[in-house]
Amino acid sequence: MFLSDTVVQLAYDPGITPSEGGLPGLSVLKQVMGSLNLFGLVAVVGALAVSAGVWAWGHHSGGHQAEANGKKGVMVSAGAALLLGAANGLITFFSTLGSQVH
């Protein structure tokens, strides 16, 4: 087998595209994913509140490590909220970008 034959086989397009309605239970799976996203957002709100409390307590009590950990928790919570809120947009963007690769 020649190298050019191998390259041609690697470039083969299988013709698979995402299609809705192919498997049963897709609507249930969408509901479950939406509920998990909501649960994650609620958990992030709790983590943000706790982290902000630790940050304030560490600042007012002179606990520099507690203050640093509170700041870190606030930043991580904010980042997690950003990713959870932007999940649909990010997936759509990269899916569209990936479909343009030929």
PyMOL commands that set and color helices and strands:
alter all, ss='L'
color gray80, all
select helices_A, chain A and resi 3-10+26-61+64-85+87-99
alter helices_A, ss='H'
color red, helices_A
deselect
rebuild
show_as cartoon
